Amino acid sequence: MPKAATAKDRVNDALSRLESMVEERLREEKTRAEDLAARLAKLEQQHDELKKVATEVEGRLERAMEYIRSLLAADQN
């Protein structure tokens, strides 16, 4: 019986260590996931800001091209 008890204790210790390792890994992965989520949110915000800037630049370019066309048309007359 002592050998069986010793074996059982060793198995329980091994399971306990394994559970601790799994829990630690889960904590690390949760932290990593939270970090990635924060980075994604920041990138999405930057993307939205860049889209606004691109839209503004596009509008200004269109107005500038229209102005140039009107100058060219007036020059031809």
C-alpha contacts under 8 A as a table, 3 or more apart, distances in Angstrom:
res1	aa1	res2	aa2	distance
1	M	4	A	5.08
1	M	5	A	6.13
2	P	5	A	4.96
2	P	6	T	5.97
3	K	6	T	4.99
3	K	7	A	6.05
4	A	7	A	5.04
4	A	8	K	6.04
5	A	8	K	5.01
5	A	9	D	6.11
6	T	9	D	5.06
6	T	10	R	6.18
7	A	10	R	5.05
7	A	11	V	6.16
8	K	11	V	5.08
8	K	12	N	6.09
9	D	12	N	5.02
9	D	13	D	6.05
10	R	13	D	5.03
10	R	14	A	6.09
11	V	14	A	5.04
11	V	15	L	6.09
12	N	15	L	5.07
12	N	16	S	6.02
13	D	16	S	5.00
13	D	17	R	6.20
14	A	17	R	5.14
14	A	18	L	6.12
15	L	18	L	4.95
15	L	19	E	6.05
16	S	19	E	5.11
16	S	20	S	6.23
17	R	20	S	5.05
17	R	21	M	6.18
18	L	21	M	5.05
18	L	22	V	6.15
19	E	22	V	5.08
19	E	23	E	6.07
20	S	23	E	5.11
20	S	24	E	6.10
21	M	24	E	5.12
21	M	25	R	6.14
22	V	25	R	5.06
22	V	26	L	6.11
23	E	26	L	5.01
23	E	27	R	6.21
24	E	27	R	5.09
24	E	28	E	6.23
25	R	28	E	5.03
25	R	29	E	6.07
26	L	29	E	5.05
26	L	30	K	5.99
27	R	30	K	5.07
27	R	31	T	6.18
28	E	31	T	5.15
28	E	32	R	6.12
29	E	32	R	4.90
29	E	33	A	5.98
30	K	33	A	5.02
30	K	34	E	6.14
31	T	34	E	5.10
31	T	35	D	6.17
32	R	35	D	5.05
32	R	36	L	6.13
33	A	36	L	5.04
33	A	37	A	6.05
34	E	37	A	5.02
34	E	38	A	6.20
35	D	38	A	5.13
35	D	39	R	6.21
36	L	39	R	5.01
36	L	40	L	6.01
37	A	40	L	5.02
37	A	41	A	6.16
38	A	41	A	5.14
38	A	42	K	6.27
39	R	42	K	5.09
39	R	43	L	6.13
40	L	43	L	5.03
40	L	44	E	6.04
41	A	44	E	5.09
41	A	45	Q	6.20
42	K	45	Q	5.10
42	K	46	Q	6.22
43	L	46	Q	5.00
43	L	47	H	6.00
44	E	47	H	4.94
44	E	48	D	6.22
45	Q	48	D	5.16
45	Q	49	E	6.29
46	Q	49	E	5.01
46	Q	50	L	6.10
47	H	50	L	5.06
47	H	51	K	6.13
48	D	51	K	5.05
48	D	52	K	6.35
49	E	52	K	5.16
49	E	53	V	6.34
50	L	53	V	5.00
50	L	54	A	5.99
51	K	54	A	5.00
51	K	55	T	6.09
52	K	55	T	5.12
52	K	56	E	6.20
53	V	56	E	5.04
53	V	57	V	6.07
54	A	57	V	5.06
54	A	58	E	5.97
55	T	58	E	5.05
55	T	59	G	6.22
56	E	59	G	5.16
56	E	60	R	6.26
57	V	60	R	5.06
57	V	61	L	6.06
58	E	61	L	5.11
58	E	62	E	6.17
59	G	62	E	5.13
59	G	63	R	6.26
60	R	63	R	5.11
60	R	64	A	6.09
61	L	64	A	4.96
61	L	65	M	6.05
62	E	65	M	5.09
62	E	66	E	6.14
63	R	66	E	5.06
63	R	67	Y	6.12
64	A	67	Y	5.01
64	A	68	I	6.17
65	M	68	I	5.03
65	M	69	R	6.12
66	E	69	R	5.00
66	E	70	S	6.17
67	Y	70	S	5.08
67	Y	71	L	6.23
68	I	71	L	5.03
68	I	72	L	6.13
69	R	72	L	5.03
69	R	73	A	6.03
70	S	73	A	5.01
70	S	74	A	6.06
71	L	74	A	5.08
71	L	75	D	6.04
72	L	75	D	4.98
72	L	76	Q	6.25
73	A	76	Q	5.21
73	A	77	N	6.61
74	A	77	N	5.28
